[in-house]
Amino acid sequence: MRHTVIAALTAALLIALAACGSNSGHDDSKSAFTAGTPSPSTSAEREGQYIYDSEDIAFTQRRPANEELLAFPPKWCAALDQGHSVKWLFSFGGGSLYPAGADWGAVKDNAYRLLLVGVRVYCPEHTDAVMQELRASGEY
């Protein structure tokens, strides 16, 4: 698992460094992955950023493999695009997209943190709505 994380981060860094080599008239001194900037544009960049941003989130029993974690954000974003709520995403009668596997899971606070990381990276246009819903429900 550690090798996969290192490989994904290395790929993202190489892409970022390649972009710094061109002078397009904008400020290249800022990281492409800082808060408030557009989400990474390629699949590899998104995956690397999501895994990196989720590293400090604790899981029950064991940390899931990157592949297990990477399965969630596209599904969350698709459901949010369809107008579903966070409550629906994580409900068993709704989306059943609570971040958990056969031998891992996340307590509710960490599940919400993981969701926010995924939304910020994969579908940032939903970030405000997700945060508003979590705040209104007292969950964030």
C-alpha positions in Angstrom: 0.0 0.0 0.0 2.8 2.4 0.9 4.4 1.9 -2.5 1.1 2.8 -4.2 0.8 6.0 -2.2 4.4 6.9 -3.0 3.9 6.1 -6.7 0.7 8.2 -6.9 2.4 11.1 -5.1 5.5 10.9 -7.3 3.3 11.0 -10.4 1.5 14.0 -9.1 4.8 15.7 -8.3 6.2 15.0 -11.7 3.2 16.4 -13.4 3.3 19.5 -11.2 7.0 20.0 -11.9 6.5 19.6 -15.6 3.9 22.4 -15.4 6.3 24.6 -13.6 8.7 24.4 -16.5 6.4 26.4 -18.8 5.9 30.1 -18.4 2.3 30.7 -19.1 2.1 34.1 -17.4 0.5 33.0 -14.2 2.1 32.5 -10.8 3.7 29.1 -10.7 4.9 29.5 -7.2 1.6 28.3 -5.7 0.9 24.6 -5.4 -1.9 23.3 -7.6 -3.3 21.4 -4.6 -3.7 24.2 -2.1 -7.2 24.8 -0.6 -9.4 27.0 -2.7 -7.8 26.1 -6.0 -9.5 24.1 -8.7 -9.5 20.4 -8.3 -6.7 18.4 -10.0 -7.5 17.9 -13.7 -6.2 14.4 -14.5 -7.3 11.2 -13.0 -3.8 10.5 -11.6 -3.6 13.9 -10.0 -7.1 13.5 -8.4 -6.3 10.1 -7.1 -2.9 11.2 -5.7 -4.4 14.2 -4.0 -7.3 12.3 -2.5 -5.0 9.6 -1.1 -2.6 12.2 0.2 -5.4 14.4 1.8 -7.0 11.3 3.5 -3.8 10.0 5.1 -4.5 11.5 8.5 -8.0 10.1 8.7 -8.3 7.2 11.1 -10.1 4.0 10.2 -11.3 1.1 12.3 -9.3 -2.1 12.4 -7.1 -1.2 9.4 -6.5 1.4 6.8 -8.1 0.4 3.6 -6.1 -0.1 0.4 -6.0 2.9 -1.9 -8.1 1.1 -4.4 -10.8 0.6 -1.8 -10.8 4.3 -1.0 -10.6 5.5 -4.6 -13.9 3.7 -5.3 -16.0 6.1 -3.3 -15.4 9.7 -4.6 -16.8 9.1 -8.1 -19.9 7.5 -6.7 -20.4 10.3 -4.2 -20.0 12.9 -6.9 -22.4 11.1 -9.2 -25.0 10.9 -6.5 -24.5 14.6 -5.6 -24.9 15.4 -9.3 -28.3 13.7 -9.2 -29.3 15.9 -6.3 -29.0 13.4 -3.4 -28.0 14.5 0.1 -25.2 13.4 2.3 -27.8 11.7 4.5 -28.9 9.7 1.5 -25.3 8.9 0.5 -24.6 7.3 3.8 -28.0 5.6 4.4 -28.4 1.9 3.8 -31.8 2.4 2.2 -30.3 5.1 -0.1 -26.9 5.3 -1.6 -25.2 2.8 0.8 -22.0 4.7 0.1 -20.7 4.9 3.7 -17.0 4.4 3.6 -16.6 0.8 5.0 -15.3 -2.5 3.8 -15.4 -6.1 5.0 -12.7 -5.5 7.6 -12.5 -1.7 7.9 -14.7 1.3 8.4 -14.7 4.9 9.7 -16.5 6.4 12.6 -19.1 9.0 11.5 -16.8 12.1 12.0 -14.0 10.5 10.0 -16.5 9.3 7.3 -17.6 12.9 6.9 -14.0 14.1 6.8 -13.3 11.5 4.0 -16.4 12.6 2.1 -15.3 16.2 2.2 -11.8 15.3 1.0 -13.3 13.4 -1.9 -15.8 16.1 -2.8 -13.1 18.9 -2.6 -10.9 16.9 -5.0 -13.4 15.2 -7.3 -16.4 17.5 -7.5 -15.6 20.8 -5.7 -18.7 22.4 -7.0 -20.6 20.4 -4.3 -18.3 21.3 -1.4 -20.4 24.2 -0.1 -23.6 22.3 -0.3 -22.1 19.3 1.5 -20.6 21.5 4.2 -23.9 23.4 4.7 -25.8 20.1 5.1 -23.3 18.8 7.6 -23.3 22.0 9.6 -27.1 22.2 9.5 -27.4 18.7 10.9 -24.8 19.4 13.5 -22.4 16.8 12.1 -19.6 19.2 11.1 
